[in-house]
């Protein structure tokens, strides 16, 4: 336990009387960490720290890379900046050697300041110096960014922008015919487009996602040949499973063909997720979960897909694209669902050229001062409408149903009504699209109350589609049972499917193949909400521990 004698050598506290030191000792938590352990990470709830012994390293993510800001030694203190500014932790702190720390939470820190003007003045002076250092760092540190050069109507250019955005890689995008074309490096030349200029100056011509990922340092291949659990899919369910699996000591691999976050990553604002009263974007949620998973040691592989699963051996085998094979004692299928395609002639050719599925935050720049149309009556469409309303001239929400209340949460409906530039068109659908290289116009059909239809042609170059989603599970072996729509059967449903081979009952999230589990939207009967996906991902890990113990692998 911390005593006044332990605190007295700290220069900040040297002139305080015994009763004051006794109060600090009573309030402080006594923290011991080994070399390499994190004390706090950027973005977490802050606290005030007094380093009693050892040495720590202060780091911060700048431009996607970890930068060392400095070191603190015994007798130093830190953490006052975010506490006094009312912000999350502005940097991360890691032990370089075994350390002992006295930690004061926010309320106790405020009480400490009130009791001593001398102490308060000293801490405030230190804070001002550190804020100044952060400002200089922001101004003087060159931000290393990837540059994408390509026309707005180029589908491959759109695809790469989406890929980098969803993988939290900072980039700039320049249109070769736009007003900032003069900033395009001479090395890009006249294309072909998209061209990508890497932070080191290398130029990639029309690269694939995997080539770009590899050149930017993302992991695209498993490091081991056998894992305790392989998670297929990186949405909320998959990320939750990765966090809990790795944190509980399982050798964990997550395989994602696009980017961590899944379909939820395309949501511009999730406002009904527990613990975030102001809401957060799907991208923010994915980034936080990804940081947790990697911190616990989970491997996250992107731009890879699983072609098939073989259950012919005692340990299931996963065959990845490129015929790479790995073994996994257990598997979690968290592949989620995919947006349904717009069933209108010519729409497929315009995807990424004016027709988009989902609504990434990076597309805000592309809709500024435009008339934007969204198809869908669910929460995803409502969230996108709210987001785009801050940029577009007018946002029109096209809903096939006769009432918006049939598919959307009430809080979103109320928010939409506060936006003067959002229009809701009920009993409406898109019947035709026009455009060669880019969307130019759409034809709308409005069903009138008397049973007749009104056809309307409107000019627009931005149509976002949210018309439901389907499970894509046709690649799985036949022994993994699913319903008529492809959703995976688990628990009792799997047991009565005719494929379950054992006398014991399957676990709640276990499919018809023992040791293979399903979590999130891909599972039959799941609640299509982010929070339920997170819950199922963590539950799957609990069942995996039981399964491994049952089979002698725990």
Residue pairs with C-beta under 8 A, 6 or more apart in sequence:
1 25
1 30
2 24
2 25
2 28
2 30
2 52
2 102
3 25
4 18
4 21
4 22
4 24
4 25
6 25
6 52
6 102
7 13
7 21
7 24
7 25
7 50
7 52
7 102
8 14
8 21
9 75
10 50
10 52
10 75
10 77
11 75
12 50
12 77
12 119
12 122
12 123
13 21
13 24
13 50
13 119
15 118
16 24
16 116
16 119
20 115
20 116
23 115
24 102
24 104
24 112
25 102
27 104
27 108
27 111
27 112
28 50
28 102
28 103
28 104
28 108
29 102
29 103
29 104
29 105
30 100
30 102
31 39
31 99
31 100
31 101
31 102
31 103
32 98
32 99
32 100
32 101
33 39
33 95
33 98
33 99
33 101
34 95
34 98
35 95
35 96
35 97
35 98
36 94
36 95
37 94
37 95
38 92
38 93
38 94
38 95
38 295
39 49
39 56
39 93
39 94
39 95
39 99
39 101
40 46
40 47
40 49
40 79
40 89
40 92
40 93
41 89
41 92
41 291
41 295
42 60
42 61
42 88
42 89
42 90
42 91
42 92
43 88
43 89
43 288
44 88
44 89
45 88
45 89
46 79
46 82
46 83
46 87
46 88
46 89
46 106
47 79
47 83
47 103
47 104
47 105
47 106
47 109
48 77
48 78
48 79
48 80
48 83
48 103
48 104
48 105
48 106
48 108
48 109
48 112
49 77
49 78
49 79
49 93
49 101
49 102
49 103
49 104
50 76
50 77
50 101
50 102
50 103
50 104
51 72
51 73
51 74
51 75
51 76
51 77
51 78
51 99
51 100
51 101
52 74
52 99
52 100
52 101
52 102
53 74
53 98
53 99
53 100
54 73
54 74
54 95
54 96
54 97
54 98
54 99
54 100
55 71
55 72
55 73
55 74
55 95
55 96
55 97
55 99
56 71
56 72
56 93
56 94
56 95
56 96
56 99
57 68
57 70
57 71
57 93
57 94
57 95
57 96
58 68
58 69
58 70
58 71
58 72
58 78
58 91
58 92
58 93
59 66
59 67
59 68
59 69
59 91
59 92
59 93
59 94
60 66
60 67
60 69
60 90
60 91
60 92
60 137
61 67
62 137
62 141
62 143
63 141
63 143
63 144
63 145
63 170
64 144
64 168
64 169
64 170
65 144
66 92
67 141
69 91
69 133
69 137
71 96
72 78
72 93
77 123
77 126
78 93
79 89
79 109
80 109
80 123
80 126
80 127
80 130
81 87
81 90
81 127
81 130
81 131
81 134
82 88
82 89
82 90
83 106
83 109
83 110
84 124
84 127
85 131
90 134
104 112
112 119
113 119
113 120
113 123
114 120
143 170
144 199
145 170
145 171
145 172
145 199
146 164
146 169
146 170
146 171
146 172
146 196
146 197
146 198
146 199
146 216
147 171
147 172
147 173
147 174
147 184
147 185
147 196
147 197
148 157
148 160
148 161
148 164
148 171
148 172
148 173
148 174
148 194
148 195
148 196
149 173
149 174
149 176
149 184
149 188
149 191
149 193
149 194
149 195
149 196
149 197
150 156
150 157
150 160
150 173
150 175
150 176
150 193
150 194
150 195
151 157
151 175
151 176
151 177
151 193
152 158
152 175
152 366
152 438
153 353
153 354
153 437
153 438
154 193
154 194
154 352
154 353
155 351
155 352
155 353
156 193
156 194
156 206
156 352
157 173
157 193
157 194
158 352
158 353
158 356
159 209
159 352
160 194
160 196
160 207
160 209
160 212
161 171
161 173
161 362
162 360
162 362
163 209
163 212
163 213
163 258
163 259
164 170
164 171
164 212
165 171
165 283
165 360
165 361
165 362
166 258
166 259
166 260
166 261
166 265
166 266
166 283
166 286
166 360
167 213
167 218
167 259
167 260
167 302
168 283
168 287
168 290
169 216
169 218
174 180
174 181
174 183
174 184
175 181
176 184
176 190
176 191
176 193
185 197
185 201
185 203
187 197
187 201
187 203
188 195
188 197
188 203
189 195
191 205
192 205
192 206
193 206
194 206
195 203
195 204
195 205
195 206
196 203
196 204
196 207
196 212
197 203
198 204
198 215
198 216
202 215
204 211
204 212
204 215
207 215
209 258
209 303
210 220
210 303
210 304
213 220
213 302
213 303
214 220
218 302
218 303
219 299
219 300
219 301
219 302
220 301
220 302
220 303
220 304
221 301
221 304
221 324
222 253
222 255
222 299
222 301
222 320
222 324
222 326
223 299
224 251
224 253
224 299
224 326
225 326
225 327
226 251
226 315
226 326
226 327
226 328
226 329
227 251
227 252
227 253
227 326
227 327
227 328
227 329
228 245
228 250
228 251
228 252
228 328
228 329
228 330
228 544
228 548
228 553
229 241
229 245
229 250
229 251
229 252
229 253
229 328
229 329
229 330
229 331
229 332
229 541
229 544
230 253
230 254
230 255
230 318
230 326
230 328
230 330
230 331
230 332
231 238
231 241
231 242
231 245
231 252
231 253
231 254
231 255
231 331
231 332
231 334
232 238
232 255
232 306
232 318
232 331
232 332
232 333
232 334
232 335
233 254
233 255
233 256
233 262
233 333
233 334
233 335
233 336
233 520
233 522
234 242
234 254
234 255
234 256
234 258
234 259
234 260
234 261
234 262
234 286
234 300
234 302
234 334
235 261
235 262
235 263
235 264
235 265
235 334
235 336
235 520
235 521
235 533
236 262
236 264
236 285
236 286
236 289
236 520
236 530
236 533
236 534
236 537
237 262
237 332
237 334
237 336
237 519
237 520
237 521
237 533
237 534
237 536
237 537
237 540
238 254
238 256
238 260
238 262
238 332
238 334
238 336
238 519
238 520
238 537
239 254
239 260
239 261
239 286
239 289
239 290
239 293
239 534
239 537
240 289
240 519
240 533
240 534
240 535
240 536
240 537
240 538
241 252
241 254
241 332
241 334
241 519
241 537
241 538
241 540
241 541
242 252
242 254
242 289
242 293
242 298
242 300
242 537
243 289
243 292
243 293
243 296
243 298
243 538
244 537
244 538
244 541
244 542
245 252
245 298
245 541
245 544
246 252
246 293
246 296
246 297
246 298
247 296
248 541
248 545
250 541
250 544
252 293
252 297
252 298
252 299
253 298
253 299
253 301
253 326
253 328
254 260
254 293
254 298
254 299
254 300
254 301
255 301
255 304
255 305
255 306
255 318
255 320
256 262
256 300
256 301
256 302
256 304
257 302
257 303
257 304
257 305
258 302
258 303
259 265
259 286
259 302
260 286
260 289
260 290
260 300
260 302
261 282
261 283
261 285
261 286
261 287
261 290
262 286
262 336
262 520
263 282
263 336
263 337
263 338
263 339
263 358
263 469
263 521
264 270
264 282
264 285
264 286
264 530
264 533
265 282
265 283
265 285
265 286
265 360
266 282
266 357
266 358
266 359
266 360
266 380
267 281
267 282
267 358
267 359
267 380
267 383
267 384
267 530
268 281
268 282
268 359
268 360
268 361
268 383
268 384
268 386
268 387
268 388
269 279
269 280
269 281
269 383
269 386
269 387
270 276
270 279
270 280
270 281
270 282
270 285
270 383
270 530
271 278
271 279
271 383
271 411
271 412
272 409
272 411
272 529
272 531
273 279
273 280
273 285
273 530
273 531
274 531
281 361
282 530
283 360
283 361
285 530
290 300
293 300
294 300
304 320
304 321
305 320
305 321
306 318
306 319
306 320
306 321
306 475
307 319
307 320
307 321
307 475
308 318
308 319
308 475
308 476
308 477
309 316
309 317
309 318
309 319
309 331
309 476
309 477
309 480
309 516
310 316
310 317
310 318
310 319
310 477
311 477
311 479
311 513
311 516
313 327
315 327
315 328
315 329
316 327
316 328
316 329
316 331
316 513
316 515
316 516
317 325
317 326
317 327
318 325
318 326
318 327
318 328
318 331
319 325
320 326
329 515
329 548
329 553
330 515
330 516
330 517
330 544
330 547
330 548
331 515
331 516
331 517
332 516
332 517
332 518
332 519
332 537
332 540
332 544
333 473
333 476
333 480
333 488
333 511
333 516
333 517
333 518
333 519
333 522
334 518
334 519
334 520
334 522
334 533
334 537
335 471
335 472
335 473
335 522
336 469
336 520
336 521
336 522
336 533
337 469
337 470
337 471
337 472
337 521
337 522
338 469
338 470
338 472
339 357
339 358
339 465
339 466
339 467
339 468
339 469
340 467
340 468
340 469
340 470
341 347
341 348
342 355
342 375
342 430
342 433
342 465
342 467
344 430
344 431
344 432
344 433
345 432
345 433
346 432
346 433
346 434
346 435
347 355
347 433
350 433
350 435
350 438
350 439
351 357
353 435
353 437
353 438
353 439
354 435
354 438
354 439
354 440
354 460
354 461
354 462
354 463
355 433
355 439
355 463
355 465
356 363
356 462
356 463
356 464
356 465
357 464
357 465
357 466
358 380
358 384
358 464
358 466
359 374
359 380
359 383
359 384
359 387
359 388
359 464
359 466
361 387
364 387
364 388
364 390
364 391
365 391
366 462
367 388
367 391
367 392
367 462
368 391
368 392
369 391
369 392
369 393
370 392
370 393
370 460
370 461
370 462
371 392
371 393
371 394
371 396
371 458
371 459
371 460
371 462
372 388
372 392
372 394
372 395
372 396
372 460
372 462
372 463
372 464
373 395
373 396
373 398
373 430
373 442
373 458
373 460
373 462
373 463
373 464
374 381
374 384
374 385
374 388
374 395
374 396
374 397
374 398
374 463
374 464
374 465
374 466
375 381
375 398
375 429
375 430
375 463
375 464
375 465
375 466
375 467
376 397
376 398
376 399
376 465
376 466
376 467
376 468
377 397
377 399
377 400
377 401
377 404
377 406
377 407
377 408
378 407
378 408
378 466
378 468
379 407
379 408
379 409
379 412
380 466
381 397
381 399
381 408
381 464
381 466
382 397
382 408
382 409
382 412
382 413
382 415
382 416
383 412
384 464
384 466
385 395
385 397
385 416
385 419
385 422
386 412
386 415
386 416
386 419
386 422
388 395
388 464
389 395
389 419
389 421
389 422
392 421
392 462
393 421
394 421
394 422
394 423
395 419
395 421
395 422
395 423
396 422
396 423
396 424
396 425
397 404
397 416
397 422
397 423
397 424
397 425
398 425
398 428
398 429
398 430
398 444
399 407
399 424
399 425
399 426
399 427
399 428
400 427
400 428
400 429
401 407
401 426
401 427
402 426
402 427
403 426
404 413
404 416
404 424
404 426
405 413
416 422
416 424
425 444
425 446
427 446
427 447
427 448
428 444
428 445
428 446
428 447
429 444
429 445
430 442
430 443
430 444
430 445
430 463
431 443
431 444
431 445
431 455
432 442
432 443
433 439
433 441
433 442
433 443
433 463
434 440
434 441
434 442
434 443
435 441
435 461
438 461
439 460
439 461
439 462
439 463
440 459
440 461
441 457
441 458
441 459
441 460
442 457
442 458
442 460
442 463
443 455
443 456
443 457
444 455
444 456
444 457
444 458
445 453
445 454
445 455
445 456
446 453
446 454
446 455
446 456
447 453
448 454
469 521
470 485
470 486
471 482
471 485
471 486
471 487
471 488
471 521
471 522
472 486
473 480
473 482
473 486
473 487
473 488
473 522
474 486
476 482
476 488
477 513
479 499
479 512
479 513
480 488
480 499
480 511
480 512
480 513
480 516
481 488
481 489
481 493
481 494
481 497
481 498
481 499
481 511
481 512
482 488
482 489
482 524
483 489
483 493
483 524
487 522
487 523
487 524
487 525
487 526
488 511
488 518
488 522
488 523
488 524
489 497
489 511
489 512
489 524
490 506
490 508
490 509
490 510
490 511
490 517
490 518
490 523
490 524
490 525
491 506
491 507
491 508
491 509
491 510
492 505
492 506
493 524
493 525
494 500
494 506
494 510
494 511
494 512
495 505
495 506
495 512
497 512
499 512
499 513
500 506
500 512
501 514
502 514
506 512
506 514
507 517
507 543
507 546
507 547
508 539
508 543
509 517
509 518
509 519
509 523
509 536
509 539
509 540
509 543
510 516
510 517
510 543
510 547
511 517
511 518
514 547
515 547
515 551
517 540
517 543
517 544
518 540
519 533
519 536
519 537
519 539
519 540
520 526
520 532
520 533
520 536
520 537
521 528
521 533
523 536
526 532
526 533
526 536
545 554
548 554
